Amino acid sequence: MKTSIRRSTGEHYFGIEITPDGKLVVAERMDGRPLAAARFSAGAPGAQELREYIERECGHPHICIKACGAAALTLATALIPLRGVEVTLISARSIQGGAAPATPEERAERLAKLAERLF
């Protein structure tokens, strides 16, 4: 018997691309639609600002971060203490389907869509 996934309305899905200079490019989706896109500064200050934004905006965030070494792991570690959070590190190959996204914003949006499908 096949069981459908039950989602509550208002769940937030985030895709996070970390640029080569360490900046965080974030795409947010809700109810199947893009909600917002933002950039946060590199390092601990940007991670803290992102964490506060997510904590303020939603109660059960689903987050996909492109795995790109220590920066992705550090960011995931900073987000894990959020209440109800689900964080997944995604390899670059996992988000390649179709034409390669040209900009960090497009890659972040693809990650946010993947978060919707995964959770």
N, C-alpha and C positions, 0 to 999 in steps of 0.2 A: 504494500500500500504506500502510495506516495503522499508525503506530508508537505504542505506548503509552509513557507517561512512566514511567521507572523511578525510584522513590524508595527511598532506604534508610530503614529504620526508625529512629526516633529523631531525624529531622530536626525542627528547631524553626522555627515560623512566628510572627512577631511583627507586631502591628498597633499603631501608635503615633498617638495623638490628642494634639495640643498644645492645651491650653485657652487661652482668651483671656488668662489671667494668666501663661501660659508654663509651667505644670506639664505634665509628661509622663504620660499615662495609657497604660499598656501592657497589652495582652492577649497571651497566649502560648498557642499550640496545638501539639500533637504527636500524630501518628497519628490525625488526624481528630477530636480531642477537645480541649476547653479544658483548659489546664494550670494557668495562673496569671493573675492580674491584679495590677497594682501601680501605684503612683503614685510619681513621682520629682519632686524639687524643680525649680524653674525655673532656667534658665541653665546655665552651664558645670559647676557642681557636680553637678547632676542628670544631665546628659549623661554625665559621667565615671562616676557611680555606675551608670547604665544600661549603659554600655559594659563596665564590670567585671563586672556581673551576666551579661551575654550571653557574655562571654569565658569566664567560669567555668562556665556551664551547658551550652554547646553548641559543637560544632565547625564547623558549616556553617549559620549562621542566615540565614533569609530574612525580610526586614523590609519592610513597607509603612508609609510615613509619609504622613499627609494633608498635602498641599502647602498651606501656609498662610503663605507668605512667607519672610522671612529666618530665622525660628526653625526651620522645617523644613529649610532648606538648611544651616544651622549644625549641626543635629543629624545630618543625613546625612553631612556632612563629618567629624564626630566619630566616626561609626560605621564609615566606609569602611576605616580601617586594620585592622579586625578580620580575622583570617585566615579566608578562605572565605566572607565575608559577601556577600550580595546585597541591595542597598538600592534600593527603588523609591519615588519620590514619586508620589502618586496625587492627582488633582484631586478636589475635593469632589463634582463631578457623577458621577464614576466609582463612587462608593459609595452613590449615592442609591437604587438599586433597592428597590422595595417601600416600606413605611412608613418614614419618616425616623426613625433612631435618636434617642431622646430624651436620652440621657446620654452623656458622654464615654466611659464604659466600654462602652456598646453600640456606639458608633462604632469604638472600638479593636478590639472583637471582630469587627466586620464587616471591618475592615482585615486582621486576622489570617486570617480565612477567605479573603479575596481573595489574600493571600500564598500560601496553600495551593493555590489554583487556578492562580496564575501560575507557580509554581516547581515 
